[in-house]
Structure formats: structure tokens, C-alpha cells
Amino acid sequence: EMASTLAHELNQPLSAIANLLTGSRRLIDRGREADQAKVREAIDRAANQALRAGEVIHRMRDFVRRGAS
């Protein structure tokens, strides 16, 4: 049950990162200067999702270190 919850909690931000970066790549490939603000915003959002995934891992390490059940 815990492994399933952990997988779900990590899958959400990782999927968001992949989607945001894929969309950013498409905007970059279009080469329109007007898309630069969208790309910057998507990269910022991807960075935030990466931090979110890191926090999930950090909380899980703390949980295991305490020996909580």
C-alpha cells in the first residue's frame, strides 16, 4: 500500500515535468519569439514539479528513518 502511494505521489510531478518539457520543446521548435514567455513559464513550472518530487522523496526518507509504521 505504501509503495503504491509513493508511486502515485512521484508519478504526478514526473508526468507534469515530462509534459511541460515536451510542450516547451515544441514551442522552441516553432521558433516564434512570441512563445518565449510560454517556454519560460513551462520551465519554471517543471522546476517546481521537480522540487515537489524531491520533497516527496525527502519526506519518505524521514518517515523510514524514524521507523514509523
HTML snippet that shows the backbone in 3Dmol.js (N, CA, C, O; Angstrom):
<script src="https://3Dmol.org/build/3Dmol-min.js"></script>
<div id="view" style="width:600px;height:400px;position:relative"></div>
<script>
const pdb = `
ATOM      1  N   GLU A   1       0.828  -1.199   0.000  1.00  0.00           N
ATOM      2  CA  GLU A   1       0.000   0.000   0.000  1.00  0.00           C
ATOM      3  C   GLU A   1       0.868   1.257   0.000  1.00  0.00           C
ATOM      4  O   GLU A   1       0.590   2.218  -0.717  1.00  0.00           O
ATOM      5  N   MET A   2       1.931   1.236   0.820  1.00  0.00           N
ATOM      6  CA  MET A   2       2.814   2.399   0.877  1.00  0.00           C
ATOM      7  C   MET A   2       3.548   2.585  -0.452  1.00  0.00           C
ATOM      8  O   MET A   2       3.722   3.714  -0.912  1.00  0.00           O
ATOM      9  N   ALA A   3       3.978   1.485  -1.069  1.00  0.00           N
ATOM     10  CA  ALA A   3       4.675   1.579  -2.351  1.00  0.00           C
ATOM     11  C   ALA A   3       3.747   2.137  -3.420  1.00  0.00           C
ATOM     12  O   ALA A   3       4.178   2.917  -4.269  1.00  0.00           O
ATOM     13  N   SER A   4       2.500   1.752  -3.386  1.00  0.00           N
ATOM     14  CA  SER A   4       1.523   2.256  -4.341  1.00  0.00           C
ATOM     15  C   SER A   4       1.305   3.756  -4.164  1.00  0.00           C
ATOM     16  O   SER A   4       1.236   4.499  -5.143  1.00  0.00           O
ATOM     17  N   THR A   5       1.198   4.191  -2.924  1.00  0.00           N
ATOM     18  CA  THR A   5       1.025   5.616  -2.632  1.00  0.00           C
ATOM     19  C   THR A   5       2.238   6.414  -3.064  1.00  0.00           C
ATOM     20  O   THR A   5       2.109   7.486  -3.655  1.00  0.00           O
ATOM     21  N   LEU A   6       3.419   5.888  -2.769  1.00  0.00           N
ATOM     22  CA  LEU A   6       4.653   6.565  -3.151  1.00  0.00           C
ATOM     23  C   LEU A   6       4.757   6.675  -4.670  1.00  0.00           C
ATOM     24  O   LEU A   6       5.114   7.729  -5.196  1.00  0.00           O
ATOM     25  N   ALA A   7       4.448   5.595  -5.369  1.00  0.00           N
ATOM     26  CA  ALA A   7       4.494   5.616  -6.832  1.00  0.00           C
ATOM     27  C   ALA A   7       3.540   6.669  -7.386  1.00  0.00           C
ATOM     28  O   ALA A   7       3.879   7.393  -8.322  1.00  0.00           O
ATOM     29  N   HIS A   8       2.365   6.747  -6.812  1.00  0.00           N
ATOM     30  CA  HIS A   8       1.381   7.742  -7.261  1.00  0.00           C
ATOM     31  C   HIS A   8       1.875   9.159  -6.996  1.00  0.00           C
ATOM     32  O   HIS A   8       1.771  10.029  -7.861  1.00  0.00           O
ATOM     33  N   GLU A   9       2.409   9.387  -5.809  1.00  0.00           N
ATOM     34  CA  GLU A   9       2.880  10.726  -5.434  1.00  0.00           C
ATOM     35  C   GLU A   9       4.055  11.177  -6.294  1.00  0.00           C
ATOM     36  O   GLU A   9       4.192  12.368  -6.573  1.00  0.00           O
ATOM     37  N   LEU A  10       4.896  10.252  -6.712  1.00  0.00           N
ATOM     38  CA  LEU A  10       6.024  10.606  -7.573  1.00  0.00           C
ATOM     39  C   LEU A  10       5.629  10.685  -9.040  1.00  0.00           C
ATOM     40  O   LEU A  10       6.184  11.488  -9.791  1.00  0.00           O
ATOM     41  N   ASN A  11       4.684   9.867  -9.450  1.00  0.00           N
ATOM     42  CA  ASN A  11       4.269   9.847 -10.849  1.00  0.00           C
ATOM     43  C   ASN A  11       3.648  11.177 -11.274  1.00  0.00           C
ATOM     44  O   ASN A  11       3.866  11.627 -12.398  1.00  0.00           O
ATOM     45  N   GLN A  12       2.886  11.803 -10.396  1.00  0.00           N
ATOM     46  CA  GLN A  12       2.231  13.062 -10.757  1.00  0.00           C
ATOM     47  C   GLN A  12       3.229  14.149 -11.138  1.00  0.00           C
ATOM     48  O   GLN A  12       3.127  14.690 -12.239  1.00  0.00           O
ATOM     49  N   PRO A  13       4.189  14.496 -10.280  1.00  0.00           N
ATOM     50  CA  PRO A  13       5.126  15.552 -10.691  1.00  0.00           C
ATOM     51  C   PRO A  13       6.028  15.134 -11.849  1.00  0.00           C
ATOM     52  O   PRO A  13       6.386  15.972 -12.676  1.00  0.00           O
ATOM     53  N   LEU A  14       6.402  13.857 -11.926  1.00  0.00           N
ATOM     54  CA  LEU A  14       7.254  13.422 -13.026  1.00  0.00           C
ATOM     55  C   LEU A  14       6.517  13.489 -14.357  1.00  0.00           C
ATOM     56  O   LEU A  14       7.106  13.866 -15.370  1.00  0.00           O
ATOM     57  N   SER A  15       5.244  13.131 -14.366  1.00  0.00           N
ATOM     58  CA  SER A  15       4.446  13.258 -15.584  1.00  0.00           C
ATOM     59  C   SER A  15       4.291  14.724 -15.981  1.00  0.00           C
ATOM     60  O   SER A  15       4.367  15.067 -17.160  1.00  0.00           O
ATOM     61  N   ALA A  16       4.075  15.582 -14.991  1.00  0.00           N
ATOM     62  CA  ALA A  16       3.950  17.014 -15.270  1.00  0.00           C
ATOM     63  C   ALA A  16       5.241  17.556 -15.875  1.00  0.00           C
ATOM     64  O   ALA A  16       5.206  18.330 -16.832  1.00  0.00           O
ATOM     65  N   ILE A  17       6.373  17.153 -15.320  1.00  0.00           N
ATOM     66  CA  ILE A  17       7.671  17.597 -15.850  1.00  0.00           C
ATOM     67  C   ILE A  17       7.810  17.169 -17.308  1.00  0.00           C
ATOM     68  O   ILE A  17       8.159  17.982 -18.164  1.00  0.00           O
ATOM     69  N   ALA A  18       7.542  15.912 -17.588  1.00  0.00           N
ATOM     70  CA  ALA A  18       7.666  15.403 -18.956  1.00  0.00           C
ATOM     71  C   ALA A  18       6.758  16.166 -19.910  1.00  0.00           C
ATOM     72  O   ALA A  18       7.185  16.547 -21.000  1.00  0.00           O
ATOM     73  N   ASN A  19       5.522  16.390 -19.514  1.00  0.00           N
ATOM     74  CA  ASN A  19       4.573  17.098 -20.379  1.00  0.00           C
ATOM     75  C   ASN A  19       4.982  18.551 -20.597  1.00  0.00           C
ATOM     76  O   ASN A  19       4.910  19.055 -21.718  1.00  0.00           O
ATOM     77  N   LEU A  20       5.405  19.217 -19.545  1.00  0.00           N
ATOM     78  CA  LEU A  20       5.817  20.613 -19.668  1.00  0.00           C
ATOM     79  C   LEU A  20       7.045  20.753 -20.565  1.00  0.00           C
ATOM     80  O   LEU A  20       7.114  21.671 -21.383  1.00  0.00           O
ATOM     81  N   LEU A  21       7.996  19.863 -20.418  1.00  0.00           N
ATOM     82  CA  LEU A  21       9.201  19.943 -21.237  1.00  0.00           C
ATOM     83  C   LEU A  21       8.934  19.552 -22.688  1.00  0.00           C
ATOM     84  O   LEU A  21       9.526  20.127 -23.602  1.00  0.00           O
ATOM     85  N   THR A  22       8.054  18.586 -22.907  1.00  0.00           N
ATOM     86  CA  THR A  22       7.681  18.227 -24.275  1.00  0.00           C
ATOM     87  C   THR A  22       7.000  19.402 -24.971  1.00  0.00           C
ATOM     88  O   THR A  22       7.299  19.715 -26.123  1.00  0.00           O
ATOM     89  N   GLY A  23       6.088  20.040 -24.260  1.00  0.00           N
ATOM     90  CA  GLY A  23       5.417  21.211 -24.826  1.00  0.00           C
ATOM     91  C   GLY A  23       6.386  22.347 -25.084  1.00  0.00           C
ATOM     92  O   GLY A  23       6.274  23.047 -26.090  1.00  0.00           O
ATOM     93  N   SER A  24       7.330  22.532 -24.186  1.00  0.00           N
ATOM     94  CA  SER A  24       8.335  23.580 -24.361  1.00  0.00           C
ATOM     95  C   SER A  24       9.182  23.310 -25.599  1.00  0.00           C
ATOM     96  O   SER A  24       9.479  24.222 -26.371  1.00  0.00           O
ATOM     97  N   ARG A  25       9.561  22.066 -25.776  1.00  0.00           N
ATOM     98  CA  ARG A  25      10.369  21.696 -26.954  1.00  0.00           C
ATOM     99  C   ARG A  25       9.611  22.013 -28.233  1.00  0.00           C
ATOM    100  O   ARG A  25      10.191  22.523 -29.191  1.00  0.00           O
ATOM    101  N   ARG A  26       8.328  21.716 -28.254  1.00  0.00           N
ATOM    102  CA  ARG A  26       7.515  22.010 -29.452  1.00  0.00           C
ATOM    103  C   ARG A  26       7.448  23.506 -29.713  1.00  0.00           C
ATOM    104  O   ARG A  26       7.536  23.943 -30.860  1.00  0.00           O
ATOM    105  N   LEU A  27       7.295  24.287 -28.659  1.00  0.00           N
ATOM    106  CA  LEU A  27       7.257  25.738 -28.827  1.00  0.00           C
ATOM    107  C   LEU A  27       8.601  26.268 -29.320  1.00  0.00           C
ATOM    108  O   LEU A  27       8.647  27.154 -30.174  1.00  0.00           O
ATOM    109  N   ILE A  28       9.680  25.733 -28.788  1.00  0.00           N
ATOM    110  CA  ILE A  28      11.010  26.151 -29.242  1.00  0.00           C
ATOM    111  C   ILE A  28      11.200  25.803 -30.712  1.00  0.00           C
ATOM    112  O   ILE A  28      11.720  26.605 -31.488  1.00  0.00           O
ATOM    113  N   ASP A  29      10.774  24.597 -31.087  1.00  0.00           N
ATOM    114  CA  ASP A  29      10.934  24.156 -32.478  1.00  0.00           C
ATOM    115  C   ASP A  29      10.149  25.032 -33.454  1.00  0.00           C
ATOM    116  O   ASP A  29      10.542  25.178 -34.612  1.00  0.00           O
ATOM    117  N   ARG A  30       9.046  25.614 -32.993  1.00  0.00           N
ATOM    118  CA  ARG A  30       8.276  26.515 -33.870  1.00  0.00           C
ATOM    119  C   ARG A  30       9.053  27.790 -34.166  1.00  0.00           C
ATOM    120  O   ARG A  30       8.876  28.419 -35.210  1.00  0.00           O
ATOM    121  N   GLY A  31       9.923  28.158 -33.220  1.00  0.00           N
ATOM    122  CA  GLY A  31      10.803  29.294 -33.441  1.00  0.00           C
ATOM    123  C   GLY A  31      10.144  30.657 -33.389  1.00  0.00           C
ATOM    124  O   GLY A  31      10.702  31.633 -33.891  1.00  0.00           O
ATOM    125  N   ARG A  32       8.978  30.740 -32.797  1.00  0.00           N
ATOM    126  CA  ARG A  32       8.300  32.036 -32.714  1.00  0.00           C
ATOM    127  C   ARG A  32       8.726  32.755 -31.441  1.00  0.00           C
ATOM    128  O   ARG A  32       8.645  32.206 -30.342  1.00  0.00           O
ATOM    129  N   GLU A  33       9.171  33.964 -31.607  1.00  0.00           N
ATOM    130  CA  GLU A  33       9.622  34.747 -30.458  1.00  0.00           C
ATOM    131  C   GLU A  33       8.495  34.958 -29.450  1.00  0.00           C
ATOM    132  O   GLU A  33       8.746  35.075 -28.251  1.00  0.00           O
ATOM    133  N   ALA A  34       7.273  35.005 -29.928  1.00  0.00           N
ATOM    134  CA  ALA A  34       6.124  35.213 -29.041  1.00  0.00           C
ATOM    135  C   ALA A  34       5.930  34.059 -28.062  1.00  0.00           C
ATOM    136  O   ALA A  34       5.272  34.224 -27.035  1.00  0.00           O
ATOM    137  N   ASP A  35       6.500  32.882 -28.371  1.00  0.00           N
ATOM    138  CA  ASP A  35       6.344  31.707 -27.497  1.00  0.00           C
ATOM    139  C   ASP A  35       7.362  31.671 -26.355  1.00  0.00           C
ATOM    140  O   ASP A  35       7.252  30.831 -25.462  1.00  0.00           O
ATOM    141  N   GLN A  36       8.332  32.553 -26.373  1.00  0.00           N
ATOM    142  CA  GLN A  36       9.384  32.514 -25.361  1.00  0.00           C
ATOM    143  C   GLN A  36       8.845  32.643 -23.941  1.00  0.00           C
ATOM    144  O   GLN A  36       9.325  31.961 -23.036  1.00  0.00           O
ATOM    145  N   ALA A  37       7.865  33.499 -23.736  1.00  0.00           N
ATOM    146  CA  ALA A  37       7.298  33.652 -22.387  1.00  0.00           C
ATOM    147  C   ALA A  37       6.617  32.359 -21.940  1.00  0.00           C
ATOM    148  O   ALA A  37       6.706  31.988 -20.770  1.00  0.00           O
ATOM    149  N   LYS A  38       5.944  31.675 -22.854  1.00  0.00           N
ATOM    150  CA  LYS A  38       5.298  30.399 -22.524  1.00  0.00           C
ATOM    151  C   LYS A  38       6.342  29.344 -22.160  1.00  0.00           C
ATOM    152  O   LYS A  38       6.148  28.557 -21.234  1.00  0.00           O
ATOM    153  N   VAL A  39       7.441  29.340 -22.898  1.00  0.00           N
ATOM    154  CA  VAL A  39       8.502  28.370 -22.622  1.00  0.00           C
ATOM    155  C   VAL A  39       9.117  28.635 -21.248  1.00  0.00           C
ATOM    156  O   VAL A  39       9.340  27.706 -20.471  1.00  0.00           O
ATOM    157  N   ARG A  40       9.387  29.899 -20.956  1.00  0.00           N
ATOM    158  CA  ARG A  40       9.951  30.230 -19.635  1.00  0.00           C
ATOM    159  C   ARG A  40       9.009  29.806 -18.517  1.00  0.00           C
ATOM    160  O   ARG A  40       9.442  29.245 -17.511  1.00  0.00           O
ATOM    161  N   GLU A  41       7.725  30.074 -18.695  1.00  0.00           N
ATOM    162  CA  GLU A  41       6.748  29.695 -17.666  1.00  0.00           C
ATOM    163  C   GLU A  41       6.698  28.179 -17.498  1.00  0.00           C
ATOM    164  O   GLU A  41       6.643  27.679 -16.374  1.00  0.00           O
ATOM    165  N   ALA A  42       6.719  27.453 -18.605  1.00  0.00           N
ATOM    166  CA  ALA A  42       6.670  25.991 -18.533  1.00  0.00           C
ATOM    167  C   ALA A  42       7.918  25.440 -17.844  1.00  0.00           C
ATOM    168  O   ALA A  42       7.829  24.494 -17.062  1.00  0.00           O
ATOM    169  N   ILE A  43       9.073  26.025 -18.130  1.00  0.00           N
ATOM    170  CA  ILE A  43      10.307  25.569 -17.490  1.00  0.00           C
ATOM    171  C   ILE A  43      10.253  25.845 -15.991  1.00  0.00           C
ATOM    172  O   ILE A  43      10.679  25.012 -15.192  1.00  0.00           O
ATOM    173  N   ASP A  44       9.733  27.001 -15.609  1.00  0.00           N
ATOM    174  CA  ASP A  44       9.579  27.307 -14.179  1.00  0.00           C
ATOM    175  C   ASP A  44       8.641  26.310 -13.506  1.00  0.00           C
ATOM    176  O   ASP A  44       8.908  25.841 -12.400  1.00  0.00           O
ATOM    177  N   ARG A  45       7.549  25.996 -14.182  1.00  0.00           N
ATOM    178  CA  ARG A  45       6.605  25.031 -13.608  1.00  0.00           C
ATOM    179  C   ARG A  45       7.229  23.641 -13.504  1.00  0.00           C
ATOM    180  O   ARG A  45       7.000  22.930 -12.526  1.00  0.00           O
ATOM    181  N   ALA A  46       8.016  23.253 -14.507  1.00  0.00           N
ATOM    182  CA  ALA A  46       8.693  21.953 -14.466  1.00  0.00           C
ATOM    183  C   ALA A  46       9.679  21.910 -13.300  1.00  0.00           C
ATOM    184  O   ALA A  46       9.777  20.904 -12.598  1.00  0.00           O
ATOM    185  N   ALA A  47      10.405  23.004 -13.098  1.00  0.00           N
ATOM    186  CA  ALA A  47      11.348  23.067 -11.973  1.00  0.00           C
ATOM    187  C   ALA A  47      10.611  22.918 -10.643  1.00  0.00           C
ATOM    188  O   ALA A  47      11.089  22.226  -9.744  1.00  0.00           O
ATOM    189  N   ASN A  48       9.465  23.556 -10.518  1.00  0.00           N
ATOM    190  CA  ASN A  48       8.671  23.434  -9.286  1.00  0.00           C
ATOM    191  C   ASN A  48       8.199  21.998  -9.073  1.00  0.00           C
ATOM    192  O   ASN A  48       8.175  21.511  -7.942  1.00  0.00           O
ATOM    193  N   GLN A  49       7.826  21.327 -10.150  1.00  0.00           N
ATOM    194  CA  GLN A  49       7.392  19.935 -10.032  1.00  0.00           C
ATOM    195  C   GLN A  49       8.556  19.034  -9.630  1.00  0.00           C
ATOM    196  O   GLN A  49       8.372  18.078  -8.877  1.00  0.00           O
ATOM    197  N   ALA A  50       9.755  19.336 -10.131  1.00  0.00           N
ATOM    198  CA  ALA A  50      10.935  18.554  -9.736  1.00  0.00           C
ATOM    199  C   ALA A  50      11.198  18.721  -8.244  1.00  0.00           C
ATOM    200  O   ALA A  50      11.533  17.757  -7.556  1.00  0.00           O
ATOM    201  N   LEU A  51      11.045  19.944  -7.748  1.00  0.00           N
ATOM    202  CA  LEU A  51      11.207  20.177  -6.312  1.00  0.00           C
ATOM    203  C   LEU A  51      10.137  19.437  -5.519  1.00  0.00           C
ATOM    204  O   LEU A  51      10.406  18.912  -4.438  1.00  0.00           O
ATOM    205  N   ARG A  52       8.931  19.399  -6.058  1.00  0.00           N
ATOM    206  CA  ARG A  52       7.837  18.670  -5.399  1.00  0.00           C
ATOM    207  C   ARG A  52       8.176  17.186  -5.296  1.00  0.00           C
ATOM    208  O   ARG A  52       7.971  16.579  -4.245  1.00  0.00           O
ATOM    209  N   ALA A  53       8.689  16.599  -6.366  1.00  0.00           N
ATOM    210  CA  ALA A  53       9.074  15.181  -6.337  1.00  0.00           C
ATOM    211  C   ALA A  53      10.192  14.959  -5.321  1.00  0.00           C
ATOM    212  O   ALA A  53      10.193  13.959  -4.604  1.00  0.00           O
ATOM    213  N   GLY A  54      11.137  15.884  -5.261  1.00  0.00           N
ATOM    214  CA  GLY A  54      12.213  15.784  -4.280  1.00  0.00           C
ATOM    215  C   GLY A  54      11.700  15.835  -2.861  1.00  0.00           C
ATOM    216  O   GLY A  54      12.209  15.131  -1.988  1.00  0.00           O
ATOM    217  N   GLU A  55      10.696  16.661  -2.621  1.00  0.00           N
ATOM    218  CA  GLU A  55      10.105  16.745  -1.279  1.00  0.00           C
ATOM    219  C   GLU A  55       9.408  15.447  -0.901  1.00  0.00           C
ATOM    220  O   GLU A  55       9.456  15.033   0.257  1.00  0.00           O
ATOM    221  N   VAL A  56       8.762  14.803  -1.862  1.00  0.00           N
ATOM    222  CA  VAL A  56       8.122  13.513  -1.585  1.00  0.00           C
ATOM    223  C   VAL A  56       9.187  12.509  -1.148  1.00  0.00           C
ATOM    224  O   VAL A  56       9.000  11.784  -0.172  1.00  0.00           O
ATOM    225  N   ILE A  57      10.286  12.473  -1.863  1.00  0.00           N
ATOM    226  CA  ILE A  57      11.371  11.547  -1.524  1.00  0.00           C
ATOM    227  C   ILE A  57      11.948  11.899  -0.152  1.00  0.00           C
ATOM    228  O   ILE A  57      12.202  11.009   0.659  1.00  0.00           O
ATOM    229  N   HIS A  58      12.153  13.178   0.106  1.00  0.00           N
ATOM    230  CA  HIS A  58      12.696  13.612   1.396  1.00  0.00           C
ATOM    231  C   HIS A  58      11.765  13.203   2.544  1.00  0.00           C
ATOM    232  O   HIS A  58      12.226  12.704   3.571  1.00  0.00           O
ATOM    233  N   ARG A  59      10.460  13.414   2.368  1.00  0.00           N
ATOM    234  CA  ARG A  59       9.508  13.026   3.426  1.00  0.00           C
ATOM    235  C   ARG A  59       9.519  11.516   3.641  1.00  0.00           C
ATOM    236  O   ARG A  59       9.410  11.041   4.771  1.00  0.00           O
ATOM    237  N   MET A  60       9.651  10.765   2.547  1.00  0.00           N
ATOM    238  CA  MET A  60       9.674   9.316   2.673  1.00  0.00           C
ATOM    239  C   MET A  60      10.935   8.863   3.404  1.00  0.00           C
ATOM    240  O   MET A  60      10.863   7.959   4.236  1.00  0.00           O
ATOM    241  N   ARG A  61      12.085   9.467   3.115  1.00  0.00           N
ATOM    242  CA  ARG A  61      13.319   9.128   3.833  1.00  0.00           C
ATOM    243  C   ARG A  61      13.183   9.440   5.310  1.00  0.00           C
ATOM    244  O   ARG A  61      13.602   8.644   6.150  1.00  0.00           O
ATOM    245  N   ASP A  62      12.603  10.584   5.641  1.00  0.00           N
ATOM    246  CA  ASP A  62      12.391  10.929   7.049  1.00  0.00           C
ATOM    247  C   ASP A  62      11.470   9.922   7.726  1.00  0.00           C
ATOM    248  O   ASP A  62      11.701   9.525   8.868  1.00  0.00           O
ATOM    249  N   PHE A  63      10.444   9.522   7.026  1.00  0.00           N
ATOM    250  CA  PHE A  63       9.475   8.557   7.542  1.00  0.00           C
ATOM    251  C   PHE A  63      10.172   7.231   7.855  1.00  0.00           C
ATOM    252  O   PHE A  63       9.970   6.658   8.926  1.00  0.00           O
ATOM    253  N   VAL A  64      10.985   6.749   6.925  1.00  0.00           N
ATOM    254  CA  VAL A  64      11.670   5.475   7.103  1.00  0.00           C
ATOM    255  C   VAL A  64      12.731   5.586   8.203  1.00  0.00           C
ATOM    256  O   VAL A  64      12.910   4.666   9.002  1.00  0.00           O
ATOM    257  N   ARG A  65      13.427   6.719   8.231  1.00  0.00           N
ATOM    258  CA  ARG A  65      14.476   6.922   9.240  1.00  0.00           C
ATOM    259  C   ARG A  65      13.895   6.898  10.658  1.00  0.00           C
ATOM    260  O   ARG A  65      14.536   6.392  11.578  1.00  0.00           O
ATOM    261  N   ARG A  66      12.706   7.432  10.837  1.00  0.00           N
ATOM    262  CA  ARG A  66      12.073   7.452  12.160  1.00  0.00           C
ATOM    263  C   ARG A  66      11.558   6.078  12.561  1.00  0.00           C
ATOM    264  O   ARG A  66      11.277   5.825  13.733  1.00  0.00           O
ATOM    265  N   GLY A  67      11.437   5.190  11.573  1.00  0.00           N
ATOM    266  CA  GLY A  67      10.927   3.859  11.871  1.00  0.00           C
ATOM    267  C   GLY A  67       9.428   3.862  12.100  1.00  0.00           C
ATOM    268  O   GLY A  67       8.889   2.985  12.774  1.00  0.00           O
ATOM    269  N   ALA A  68       8.756   4.863  11.529  1.00  0.00           N
ATOM    270  CA  ALA A  68       7.304   4.956  11.699  1.00  0.00           C
ATOM    271  C   ALA A  68       6.626   3.812  10.957  1.00  0.00           C
ATOM    272  O   ALA A  68       7.140   3.294   9.966  1.00  0.00           O
ATOM    273  N   SER A  69       5.487   3.445  11.453  1.00  0.00           N
ATOM    274  CA  SER A  69       4.737   2.375  10.792  1.00  0.00           C
ATOM    275  C   SER A  69       3.416   2.913  10.303  1.00  0.00           C
ATOM    276  O   SER A  69       2.628   2.172   9.715  1.00  0.00           O
TER     277      SER A  69
END
`;
const viewer = $3Dmol.createViewer("view");
viewer.addModel(pdb, "pdb");
viewer.setStyle({}, {cartoon: {color: "spectrum"}});
viewer.zoomTo();
viewer.render();
</script>
